[in-house]
Amino acid sequence: LHQALRTPIFWCLIGASVVPSLVVTGLAFNQVAILTSRGLPSSFAATTFAIEAAVAVPVTLAAGWLVDRYPVRYVLMLGQVLLLVSMACLALAETMALVIAYSSWRGASSALWTVAADVAWPEYFGRKYLGSIRGAGFAVGVVGAAIGPIPFGLSYDVLGSYTPAILLLMILPIVAAIAVLQARLPDIDRS
């Protein structure tokens, strides 16, 4: 763990994990409120979770195929890009079609980064100390998930809209995508 903490790739993978945790948790906790504040029915807003799951299942299988054939950093980057696309759809969503696009892209994004992250940690750091390394990464992800709803609540309370939070948080997947694209194998014992 101490060796891993000193490598840039550890922090890139932390970012690749914490960004979706933070953003997706914030969106999930506020999704119905975001969509109903735009005049969409609450029943439809709740249905978006099912759309997300329906898309995530086949994309999870595709993500496994992708990480077997391409560098995992590209799949991690793609997950971040799709999270950005989903957030852009949500920022503009005032129609059911854009909401379906949002939830579909979000499901695809979650499937990609979940599979790719599970492959990336042992690929970059080996399996011998994977428990302590992955445990540290998971703990940071939990903190991100706990923080995620706060910007949305503040945005609504202070500015009367969730859109500023969505737009501001769109910076995070951009930064994470750039970071993971730079990922290279660390010079540590990966036995």
The 8 nearest C-alpha neighbors of each residue, nearest first, counted from 0:
[[1, 3, 132, 2, 4, 131, 128, 135],
 [0, 2, 4, 3, 5, 132, 6, 131],
 [3, 1, 0, 5, 4, 187, 6, 188],
 [2, 4, 0, 5, 6, 1, 9, 132],
 [3, 5, 1, 2, 6, 0, 9, 10],
 [6, 4, 3, 2, 7, 1, 9, 10],
 [7, 5, 3, 8, 4, 9, 185, 2],
 [6, 8, 10, 9, 11, 5, 182, 185],
 [9, 7, 11, 10, 6, 182, 12, 183],
 [10, 8, 12, 7, 11, 6, 3, 4],
 [9, 11, 13, 8, 12, 7, 14, 6],
 [12, 10, 8, 14, 13, 178, 9, 179],
 [13, 11, 15, 9, 14, 10, 8, 16],
 [12, 14, 10, 16, 11, 15, 136, 17],
 [15, 13, 17, 11, 16, 12, 175, 18],
 [14, 16, 12, 175, 13, 18, 17, 11],
 [17, 15, 13, 14, 18, 19, 140, 12],
 [16, 18, 140, 20, 14, 143, 19, 13],
 [17, 19, 21, 20, 16, 14, 15, 22],
 [20, 18, 22, 21, 23, 17, 16, 15],
 [21, 19, 144, 17, 18, 23, 22, 24],
 [20, 22, 147, 144, 143, 18, 19, 24],
 [21, 23, 25, 19, 24, 147, 20, 18],
 [22, 24, 26, 25, 19, 20, 21, 27],
 [25, 23, 27, 26, 21, 144, 22, 147],
 [148, 26, 24, 147, 22, 23, 28, 27],
 [25, 27, 23, 29, 30, 24, 28, 22],
 [26, 28, 24, 30, 29, 25, 23, 31],
 [29, 27, 25, 26, 30, 24, 148, 31],
 [30, 28, 26, 32, 27, 31, 33, 25],
 [29, 31, 33, 27, 26, 32, 28, 34],
 [30, 32, 44, 34, 33, 29, 35, 45],
 [31, 33, 35, 29, 30, 34, 36, 41],
 [34, 32, 30, 36, 31, 35, 29, 161],
 [33, 35, 37, 31, 36, 32, 39, 44],
 [34, 36, 39, 38, 37, 32, 33, 41],
 [37, 35, 33, 34, 38, 32, 39, 160],
 [38, 36, 35, 34, 39, 93, 33, 92],
 [37, 39, 35, 36, 40, 34, 93, 41],
 [38, 40, 35, 34, 37, 41, 44, 43],
 [41, 39, 43, 42, 35, 44, 38, 34],
 [40, 42, 44, 43, 35, 45, 31, 39],
 [43, 41, 45, 40, 44, 46, 39, 31],
 [42, 44, 46, 45, 40, 41, 47, 39],
 [45, 43, 41, 31, 46, 42, 47, 34],
 [44, 46, 42, 43, 47, 48, 31, 41],
 [47, 45, 43, 48, 49, 44, 42, 50],
 [46, 48, 50, 49, 45, 44, 102, 51],
 [47, 49, 51, 46, 50, 45, 52, 102],
 [50, 48, 52, 47, 46, 51, 53, 45],
 [51, 49, 47, 53, 48, 52, 102, 54],
 [50, 52, 106, 102, 48, 103, 54, 49],
 [51, 53, 55, 49, 54, 50, 106, 48],
 [54, 52, 50, 51, 55, 56, 49, 57],
 [53, 55, 51, 52, 106, 56, 103, 107],
 [56, 54, 106, 52, 58, 110, 107, 53],
 [55, 57, 59, 58, 54, 53, 52, 60],
 [58, 56, 60, 59, 55, 54, 61, 53],
 [59, 57, 61, 55, 60, 56, 107, 110],
 [60, 58, 110, 62, 56, 57, 61, 55],
 [61, 59, 57, 63, 58, 62, 64, 56],
 [60, 62, 58, 64, 63, 59, 65, 57],
 [63, 61, 65, 59, 111, 64, 60, 58],
 [64, 62, 60, 61, 66, 65, 67, 59],
 [63, 65, 61, 67, 62, 66, 60, 68],
 [66, 64, 62, 68, 67, 63, 69, 61],
 [67, 65, 71, 69, 63, 68, 64, 62],
 [66, 68, 64, 65, 69, 63, 70, 71],
 [69, 67, 65, 66, 64, 70, 71, 63],
 [70, 68, 66, 65, 67, 71, 73, 74],
 [71, 69, 72, 73, 66, 68, 74, 67],
 [70, 72, 74, 66, 73, 115, 119, 69],
 [71, 73, 75, 70, 74, 179, 180, 76],
 [74, 72, 76, 71, 75, 70, 77, 180],
 [73, 75, 77, 71, 76, 72, 115, 78],
 [76, 74, 72, 78, 112, 73, 77, 115],
 [75, 77, 176, 73, 79, 74, 78, 72],
 [78, 76, 74, 80, 79, 75, 73, 81],
 [77, 79, 108, 112, 111, 75, 81, 76],
 [80, 78, 82, 172, 76, 77, 81, 176],
 [81, 79, 77, 83, 82, 78, 76, 84],
 [80, 82, 84, 108, 78, 83, 79, 104],
 [83, 81, 79, 85, 108, 80, 84, 105],
 [82, 84, 80, 86, 81, 85, 172, 169],
 [85, 83, 81, 87, 86, 82, 80, 88],
 [86, 84, 101, 104, 88, 82, 105, 87],
 [85, 87, 89, 83, 88, 84, 90, 82],
 [88, 86, 84, 90, 89, 85, 83, 91],
 [89, 87, 85, 101, 91, 86, 90, 92],
 [90, 88, 92, 86, 91, 87, 101, 85],
 [89, 91, 87, 88, 92, 162, 86, 165],
 [90, 92, 89, 88, 93, 87, 97, 94],
 [93, 91, 89, 97, 94, 98, 88, 90],
 [92, 94, 37, 91, 95, 97, 39, 98],
 [95, 93, 96, 97, 92, 98, 39, 91],
 [94, 96, 98, 97, 99, 93, 92, 39],
 [95, 97, 99, 94, 98, 100, 92, 93],
 [98, 96, 100, 92, 99, 94, 95, 88],
 [97, 99, 101, 95, 100, 96, 92, 102],
 [98, 100, 96, 102, 97, 101, 103, 95],
 [99, 101, 97, 103, 98, 102, 104, 96],
 [102, 100, 85, 98, 88, 104, 99, 103],
 [101, 103, 51, 105, 99, 104, 100, 47],
 [104, 102, 100, 106, 51, 105, 101, 54],
 [105, 103, 85, 107, 101, 106, 102, 81],
 [104, 106, 102, 108, 85, 103, 107, 82],
 [107, 105, 51, 55, 103, 109, 104, 108],
 [108, 106, 104, 55, 110, 105, 109, 58],
 [107, 109, 78, 105, 81, 111, 82, 106],
 [110, 108, 106, 112, 111, 107, 113, 105],
 [109, 111, 59, 55, 107, 113, 108, 112],
 [112, 110, 78, 108, 62, 109, 113, 114],
 [111, 113, 78, 115, 75, 109, 114, 116],
 [112, 114, 110, 116, 111, 115, 109, 117],
 [115, 113, 117, 116, 112, 111, 62, 110],
 [114, 116, 112, 118, 117, 113, 75, 119],
 [117, 115, 119, 118, 113, 114, 112, 120],
 [116, 118, 114, 115, 119, 120, 113, 121],
 [117, 119, 115, 116, 120, 121, 122, 114],
 [120, 118, 116, 122, 117, 121, 115, 123],
 [119, 121, 123, 122, 118, 124, 117, 116],
 [122, 120, 125, 124, 126, 123, 119, 118],
 [123, 121, 119, 120, 125, 124, 118, 126],
 [122, 124, 120, 184, 121, 119, 125, 185],
 [123, 125, 121, 189, 122, 120, 126, 129],
 [126, 124, 189, 121, 190, 122, 127, 123],
 [125, 127, 129, 121, 128, 124, 190, 189],
 [126, 128, 129, 125, 190, 189, 130, 124],
 [129, 127, 130, 126, 131, 132, 0, 125],
 [128, 130, 126, 132, 133, 131, 127, 121],
 [131, 129, 133, 128, 132, 134, 126, 127],
 [132, 130, 134, 133, 129, 128, 0, 135],
 [133, 131, 129, 0, 135, 134, 130, 128],
 [132, 134, 136, 130, 135, 131, 129, 137],
 [133, 135, 131, 137, 136, 132, 130, 138],
 [136, 134, 138, 132, 133, 137, 131, 139],
 [135, 137, 133, 139, 134, 138, 13, 140],
 [136, 138, 140, 134, 139, 135, 133, 141],
 [139, 137, 141, 135, 140, 136, 134, 142],
 [138, 140, 142, 136, 141, 137, 143, 135],
 [141, 139, 17, 137, 143, 138, 142, 20],
 [142, 140, 144, 138, 143, 139, 145, 137],
 [143, 141, 145, 139, 140, 144, 146, 138],
 [142, 144, 21, 140, 146, 141, 145, 17],
 [143, 145, 21, 20, 141, 147, 142, 146],
 [144, 146, 142, 143, 147, 141, 148, 21],
 [145, 147, 143, 144, 149, 148, 142, 21],
 [148, 146, 21, 25, 144, 149, 24, 145],
 [25, 149, 147, 151, 150, 146, 28, 152],
 [148, 150, 152, 151, 147, 146, 153, 25],
 [151, 149, 153, 152, 148, 164, 154, 147],
 [152, 150, 154, 149, 164, 153, 148, 161],
 [153, 151, 149, 155, 154, 150, 156, 148],
 [152, 154, 156, 150, 155, 151, 157, 149],
 [155, 153, 151, 158, 157, 152, 161, 156],
 [154, 156, 159, 160, 161, 152, 158, 153],
 [157, 155, 153, 154, 159, 158, 152, 160],
 [156, 158, 154, 155, 153, 159, 160, 152],
 [159, 157, 154, 155, 160, 156, 153, 163],
 [160, 158, 155, 156, 157, 154, 161, 153],
 [161, 159, 155, 162, 158, 154, 163, 156],
 [160, 162, 155, 154, 164, 151, 163, 33],
 [161, 163, 165, 164, 160, 90, 166, 154],
 [164, 162, 166, 165, 161, 167, 154, 160],
 [165, 163, 167, 162, 151, 166, 161, 154],
 [166, 164, 162, 168, 163, 167, 169, 90],
 [165, 167, 163, 169, 164, 168, 162, 90],
 [168, 166, 164, 169, 165, 163, 170, 171],
 [167, 169, 170, 165, 166, 171, 164, 22],
 [170, 168, 166, 167, 171, 83, 172, 165],
 [169, 171, 168, 173, 172, 167, 174, 166],
 [170, 172, 174, 173, 169, 168, 175, 18],
 [173, 171, 175, 79, 174, 176, 170, 83],
 [174, 172, 176, 170, 171, 175, 177, 169],
 [173, 175, 171, 177, 172, 176, 178, 170],
 [174, 176, 172, 178, 15, 177, 173, 14],
 [177, 175, 76, 173, 179, 178, 79, 174],
 [176, 178, 180, 174, 175, 179, 173, 181],
 [177, 179, 175, 181, 176, 180, 11, 174],
 [180, 178, 182, 181, 176, 11, 72, 177],
 [179, 181, 177, 178, 182, 72, 176, 76],
 [180, 182, 179, 178, 183, 177, 72, 8],
 [183, 181, 179, 8, 180, 72, 178, 184],
 [182, 184, 185, 181, 8, 123, 72, 180],
 [183, 185, 123, 186, 182, 8, 124, 122],
 [186, 184, 187, 183, 6, 123, 8, 124],
 [185, 187, 184, 188, 6, 189, 183, 2],
 [188, 186, 185, 189, 2, 124, 3, 184],
 [187, 189, 190, 186, 124, 125, 2, 185],
 [190, 188, 125, 124, 187, 126, 127, 123],
 [189, 188, 125, 127, 126, 124, 128, 187]]
